[in-house]
Amino acid sequence: MKNDIAYIGIDIDDKAYHVSGVNEQATEITSFVVKGSVNKLTKELMKRFSNFQLNVCYEASYTGYSQARILKKRGVDCAVIAPTSIPKSPNERVKNDRIDALRLAQLWAKGSLSVVAIPSEEQEADRALVRAREFIVSQIGDMKRKIISLCREFGINYKDSAGGAAQYWTKSHRNWLDQTIKELGPSYQELTFILTTLIAQLESKLALLDLYEQRISQVR
């Protein structure tokens, strides 16, 4: 029976897993780097800490929760740490993966870190769907602002024509914009091309947003 516990801190980047393990007194046991998949990481953990119960953690980041789910499926206790619970040193200027992993392991052994709930794959996919919708909304806003800015740059101002209280991107504004673009003279060929293509992109994004809205409504 394995009575001793090894607290493992993992610093994850795009190329490798930087791993440090400490004992219950927060004294370093070993540190190493694993390049490749989480499966290789699991095998290396099992080999190097064969005489210990493993208690693994890593900081929540863009890498998501897949590593934690895979480790748990392979019988390795793994937690994802809230970044806000990790104290930052005022002298911490240059990132050092090994030191970060060791520090994480030591804090974990001392019980000084807070964990975040690991969502199911379905929950994480639902969150990704919402974030993707937010990204499209942001793109739509950028396109609208670009079109309005470009029009103003060339003296095309809807509010001068329709009145100061008129609102952009209403049906009336869209009709006015389409008609105004059609009436631009030969000297505005490039502007006509730019506005026409931007509006086509905007329409495409709006249609895509509608698809996302439908999908999210089904999920909820």
Secondary structure, 3 states (H helix, E strand, C coil): CCCCEEEEEEEECCCEEEEEEECCCCCEEEEEEEECCHHHHHHHHHHHCCCCEEEEEEECCCCCCHHHHHHHHCCCEEEEECHHHCCCCCCCCCCCHHHHHHHHHHHHHCCCCCEECCCCHHHHHHHHHHHHHHHHHHHHHHHHHHHHHHHHHCCCCHHHHHCCCCCCCCHHHHHHHHHHHHCCCHHHHHHHHHHHHHHHHHHHHHHHHHHHHHHHHHHC
